[in-house]
């Protein structure tokens, strides 16, 4: 994972960077260990027809053997939660972890050896 920042970071820049890193870790935790997808997360204002002009977080999964997958969350990066990520990635996962009982989710995460901030 390579993050590049060219100017001196302010407190809000550092908070945004920390949120971005945390989101990347959470997305990687939901993917299987064998999945070598490149994860790209960004936010922007949607300017497409029918979009409200609000910040939107976009998660891209890039793989060499298939088309890029795009998942969108209608929140800025700093407001995205673990549940938002689970709901956005539900089609990829084939299930909706956001709807699992919390104890079952924690049990599954512990078995995988992953730490996910809930």
C-alpha positions in Angstrom: 0.0 0.0 0.0 1.6 3.3 -1.1 0.2 6.6 0.1 1.8 9.8 -1.2 1.4 13.2 0.4 3.4 16.1 -1.1 2.6 19.0 1.2 2.9 19.5 4.9 -0.1 17.8 6.4 -2.6 19.7 8.6 -4.5 18.0 11.5 -7.5 17.5 9.2 -5.2 16.0 6.5 -3.8 13.6 9.1 -7.3 12.6 10.3 -8.4 12.0 6.7 -5.3 9.9 6.0 -5.9 7.9 9.1 -9.5 7.2 8.0 -8.3 6.2 4.6 -5.8 3.7 6.0 -8.4 2.3 8.4 -10.9 1.8 5.5 -8.2 0.0 3.4 -7.5 -2.3 6.3 -11.2 -3.0 6.8 -11.7 -3.8 3.1 -8.7 -6.1 3.0 -10.0 -7.9 6.1 -13.3 -8.7 4.3 -11.5 -10.1 1.2 -10.1 -13.6 1.3 -6.4 -14.0 2.2 -5.7 -15.3 -1.4 -7.3 -12.3 -3.0 -4.5 -10.1 -4.4 -6.7 -7.3 -5.5 -5.4 -3.7 -5.4 -7.7 -1.6 -3.2 -8.2 2.0 -4.2 -10.3 4.3 -2.0 -11.1 7.9 -2.9 -13.8 10.5 -2.3 -15.2 13.1 -4.7 -18.4 15.0 -5.4 -20.7 13.1 -7.8 -21.5 15.2 -10.8 -23.5 12.6 -12.8 -27.1 13.3 -13.8 -29.4 12.4 -10.9 -26.7 12.6 -8.2 -27.0 14.9 -5.3 -23.9 17.0 -5.1 -22.6 15.5 -1.8 -19.2 13.8 -1.1 -19.2 10.2 -2.1 -16.6 7.5 -1.2 -15.6 5.1 -4.0 -13.9 1.8 -3.4 -12.2 0.2 -6.4 -11.0 -3.4 -6.5 -8.5 -3.9 -9.3 -7.5 -7.4 -10.4 -5.5 -8.7 -13.3 -7.9 -11.5 -14.2 -11.2 -9.6 -14.2 -12.8 -6.2 -14.6 -12.5 -3.5 -12.0 -15.2 -3.6 -9.4 -16.6 -0.3 -8.2 -18.5 0.2 -4.9 -19.9 3.5 -3.8 -20.9 4.9 -0.4 -22.8 8.2 -0.2 -20.6 9.6 2.6 -17.3 11.4 2.7 -14.3 9.2 3.7 -14.2 10.6 7.3 -17.8 9.4 7.9 -17.7 5.9 6.5 -18.1 3.1 9.1 -17.3 -0.6 9.1 -21.0 -1.3 8.6 -21.1 1.0 5.5 -18.2 -1.0 4.0 -19.9 -4.3 4.7 -23.1 -3.1 3.1 -21.3 -1.8 0.0 -19.3 -5.0 -0.4 -22.2 -7.3 0.2 -22.6 -8.2 -3.5 -19.0 -9.2 -3.7 -19.1 -11.2 -0.4 -22.3 -13.1 -1.3 -23.7 -12.2 2.1 -24.4 -9.2 4.2 -22.1 -9.2 7.2 -23.7 -6.0 8.4 -26.8 -8.0 9.2 -25.0 -10.8 11.0 -25.3 -10.9 14.8 -22.3 -9.1 16.3 -21.2 -12.2 18.2 -21.1 -14.3 15.0 -19.1 -11.6 13.2 -16.6 -11.3 16.0 -16.3 -15.1 16.2 -15.6 -15.4 12.4 -13.1 -12.5 12.5 -11.3 -14.1 15.4 -11.0 -17.4 13.5 -9.5 -15.6 10.5 -7.0 -13.8 12.8 -8.2 -10.4 11.5 -8.9 -7.4 13.7 -11.8 -5.4 12.5 -13.0 -2.2 14.2 -16.7 -2.5 14.6 
